Amino acid sequence: MPIYEYECRKCHHHFERKQRFDEEPVAICPKCQGKANRVIHSVPVIFKGSGFYVTDHRNPSDTAKGKETTPDKKKGD
C-alpha cells in the first residue's frame, strides 16, 4: 500500500497516511480538524553517465552505407 502525504490548509500540519489506491483521500486534519489536501511531489529523475544524444546510437558511416546499399526504386513500380 502506498503512503500519501497530506497538508492542512488551516494549520499547515503535514501528516502521512497508508492507504489503498481505491480509498478516498483524507479530508480532515487530525490536529485541528481543518481541511487537508494531498501533497503531490514530482518524481526524481537521475541521469547517469555523460548524457544521451540522438547520435549516441548511430554511426554516421553506417547511415551512409545503408543509403548506398539500398536498391533504387524504378519509376512506375
Order of alpha helices (4+ residues) and beta strands (2+ residues): beta-beta-beta-alpha
